[in-house]
Amino acid sequence: EAGVTQFPSHSVIEKGQTVTLRCDPISGHDNLYWYRRVMGKEIKFLLHFVKESKQDESGMPNNRFLAERTGGTYSTLKVQPAELEDSGVYFCASSQGGGLAGRSSYNEQFFGPGTRLTVL
Amino acid sequence: AQSVTQLGSHVSVSEGALVLLRCNYSSSVPPYLFWYVQYPNQGLQLLLKYTTGATLVKGINGFEAEFKKSETSFHLTKPSAHMSDAAEYFCAVGGTGRRALTFGSGTRLQVQP
């Protein structure tokens, strides 16, 4: 079974340009997460989809970031316009469906290899 | 709110030596705790996790970690380091169900021959 895939693996753009990152989760996984790691810092949560709906977007840094998951399959994360501080590695993760309540409902998150974004 | 502190951004050990990577967490609810590893040019791979039950958990590649509630710690250990263990290790805490994870800043492990 294929794991979580992300495209592109690397992207180098200039400040002010637009970049779109794509994540293909494991087939059948309802939950899709975006995380970001800025150089040397911790990996930070950006947002969480359940199927096509945004469950939690509290980690999105500002309105230059737009995430979509049309049809509840793959997801895109667009940065427009990109700024220098957007540089980092963007990770996508997916997990099976499950409830929010109860300790028995933990679902392991499977991570993709990440997209390294460099804004010059 | 949850947070994770990993002591030491870089740890260097000799091959065959004990590996100890430290992780302390803060959580307002009983936590789920995880260690992930990232090898060069690869994604994050789950090493081990604590959700409930036995506080000493064993993971892949000979790693284990012990949940100590009184110390709010979840340190990762391996008795004997191997060259192939060189990677970056992340401790993370999660809540119930499908909530997002909160990560530490990572510890890069270097193994010297």
Interface residues (C-beta under 8 A of the other chain):
Chain A: G3 V4 N31 Y33 Y35 G40 K41 E42 I43 K44 F45 H48 V50 Q55 D56 G59 F91 A93 S95 G97 G98 G99 L100 A101 G102 R103 S105 Y106 N107 E108 Q109 F110 F111 G112 P113 G114
Chain B: V4 S9 P30 Y32 Y36 N41 Q42 G43 L44 Q45 L46 K49 T51 T52 F90 A92 G94 T96 G97 R98 R99 A100 L101 T102 F103 G104 S105 G106
